[in-house]
Amino acid sequence: MDDIEYVRVRGGDPLVRFRSEYAERWEDRKIMEFRNFTFEQMEDHGETINAEGRAGAAVVQIDSGDISLSGEVRINIESEDIIIRTASLEWIDREKHLLGGNRDIVEIQRSDGTSFIGRAFSADARNRIWEFSGKVEGIYVEKEDDEDETDETGEKRIKTEWIRNDSDYLFTQSGQYSHEEYTPEEQEAIQLMLEEK
């Protein structure tokens, strides 16, 4: 099939719209394969687009809704102000999880200047949590009432730079940020080391 549009519907409401230059449907394997794939995830009975993205190729599991994306994957989650770029991603529909391969480099960016590059990425869309369990480096920006520095909107912000190896754990959730395996004393020593750079 060439130049196709496919809409998944649940309870009469459109959930996601797929578009592709070329697609094949395999009934025996219960999959659809797409080439030059774009998608829009919808809310409010199809009135609002919550996320959109593209990939060179995609495989959709018809029964489960799970999707494997590959080839210059880019996802823009507008409601979370997050752009994700990588070589491949898996969407697990039942758990609402995004998973990057352990070897794939994943880049996360936000409009406030937050930017991370790392491996072994995962995201929990229900709880608005994303994490890297492999190597990662980047800058996390959050609002800080007591910080003197302001951005172009006049809001006060603080930037924290992180570089770490596979043995540590990085976590962020809706305005929270922690580096969980370090004691407070270790976190302070790391912060001092980064400030000296």
C-alpha positions in Angstrom: 0.0 0.0 0.0 1.3 3.4 -0.9 0.7 6.8 0.8 -1.5 5.4 3.5 -3.2 6.9 6.6 -4.2 4.6 9.5 -6.1 5.6 12.6 -6.3 3.5 15.8 -9.6 4.0 17.6 -10.7 3.0 21.1 -14.3 3.5 22.3 -15.1 5.6 19.3 -12.2 8.0 20.0 -9.2 8.3 17.7 -6.0 7.5 19.7 -3.2 7.8 17.2 -2.9 8.5 13.5 -0.2 6.9 11.4 0.9 8.1 8.0 3.4 6.4 5.7 4.8 6.4 2.2 4.5 2.6 2.1 2.9 0.0 4.4 2.3 -3.8 4.4 -0.1 -5.7 6.7 0.7 -9.2 7.7 -2.4 -10.9 9.0 -0.7 -14.1 10.0 1.9 -12.2 12.1 -0.6 -9.5 13.2 1.8 -6.7 12.3 1.9 -3.7 10.0 5.2 -2.5 8.6 5.6 1.2 7.6 8.3 3.0 5.7 8.9 6.8 6.1 6.5 6.8 9.1 4.9 9.7 10.9 2.4 9.7 13.8 0.2 11.9 15.9 -1.0 10.8 19.4 -4.4 12.4 20.2 -6.4 13.4 23.3 -9.8 15.0 23.9 -11.7 12.8 21.5 -9.1 13.6 18.8 -9.2 17.3 19.2 -5.7 17.7 20.8 -2.4 16.4 19.5 -0.3 15.4 22.6 2.7 14.0 20.8 4.0 13.6 17.2 7.0 12.0 15.7 8.7 10.3 12.7 10.9 7.4 11.9 12.4 5.8 8.8 10.6 2.6 9.6 8.0 1.2 12.1 6.5 -2.1 13.0 3.1 -2.0 14.7 1.8 -5.0 16.6 -1.9 -4.9 15.6 -3.3 -6.6 18.7 -1.2 -4.9 21.5 -0.5 -1.5 19.9 3.2 -2.0 20.6 5.5 -0.1 18.1 9.1 -0.5 17.1 10.6 2.6 15.6 14.0 2.8 13.7 15.9 5.1 11.4 16.4 8.7 12.6 13.6 8.6 15.3 12.3 12.0 16.5 9.5 12.4 19.0 8.1 15.7 20.1 5.9 15.5 23.3 4.5 19.0 23.3 2.7 18.7 26.6 5.9 17.8 28.4 8.2 20.2 26.3 10.5 17.3 25.4 12.1 16.3 22.1 13.6 12.8 21.9 16.1 11.8 19.1 17.7 8.4 18.6 18.3 5.5 16.2 15.5 3.2 17.6 12.8 3.1 20.2 10.2 0.7 21.4 6.7 1.8 22.6 5.0 -0.6 25.0 1.4 0.4 24.8 -0.1 -1.4 27.8 2.5 0.0 30.2 2.8 3.3 28.3 6.6 3.0 28.3 9.2 4.1 25.8 12.4 2.1 25.7 15.7 2.8 24.0 18.3 0.1 23.2 21.1 -0.4 25.7 23.6 0.6 23.0 21.6 3.3 21.3 22.4 6.9 22.1 19.3 8.9 23.0 19.2 12.7 23.1 16.6 14.6 25.2 16.1 18.4 24.8 13.7 20.9 26.3 13.1 24.6 25.4 14.5 25.8 28.7 18.0 24.5 27.8 17.8 21.1 29.5 19.8 18.6 27.3 21.0 15.1 27.9 22.7 12.5 25.8 22.9 8.9 27.2 22.3 5.2 26.8 19.7 2.8 28.1 16.9 5.3 28.1 13.4 4.6 29.3 10.3 6.7 29.9 7.1 6.1 31.8 4.4 8.2 30.1 1.8 7.7 32.8 3.9 9.0 35.6 5.9 11.5 33.5 9.3 10.0 34.4 12.3 9.5 32.2 15.6 8.0 33.0 19.0 6.7 31.8 20.5 3.6 33.4 23.6 3.7 31.2 26.2 6.4 30.6 24.8 10.0 30.4 25.9 13.6 30.3 24.1 16.9 30.0 22.6 19.9 31.7 19.3 20.0 33.7 17.6 23.4 34.1 14.9 24.1 36.7 13.3 27.1 38.2 14.9 28.3 41.4 13.4 31.1 43.5 16.6 32.0 45.2 18.9 32.0 42.2 20.1 35.4 40.9 20.3 34.3 37.3 17.2 35.0 35.1 16.4 33.9 31.6 14.9 35.9 28.8 11.4 35.5 30.3 12.5 36.9 33.6 12.2 33.6 35.4 15.0 32.6 37.8 16.6 29.3 36.8 19.5 27.1 38.0 21.5 24.8 35.7 23.1 21.6 36.9 25.7 19.7 34.8 26.0 16.0 35.1 28.5 13.5 33.8 28.4 9.9 35.0 29.3 6.3 34.1 27.2 3.1 34.0 27.3 2.5 37.8 25.2 5.5 38.8 21.5 6.3 38.3 19.9 9.5 36.9 16.3 10.3 37.4 14.0 13.3 36.7 10.2 13.8 37.2 8.1 17.0 36.7 10.4 19.6 38.3 12.3 17.1 40.5 15.9 16.0 40.0 18.0 13.6 42.0 21.1 11.6 41.7 19.9 8.8 43.9 22.9 6.6 44.6 25.1 9.3 46.1 25.0 10.5 49.7 24.5 14.2 50.3 28.2 14.6 51.0 29.1 12.8 47.7 26.7 15.0 45.8 28.2 18.1 47.3 31.7 16.9 46.3 30.6 16.2 42.7 29.0 19.7 42.5 32.2 21.3 43.7 34.2 19.3 41.2 31.9 20.4 38.3 32.1 24.0 39.4 35.9 24.0 39.2 35.8 22.8 35.6 
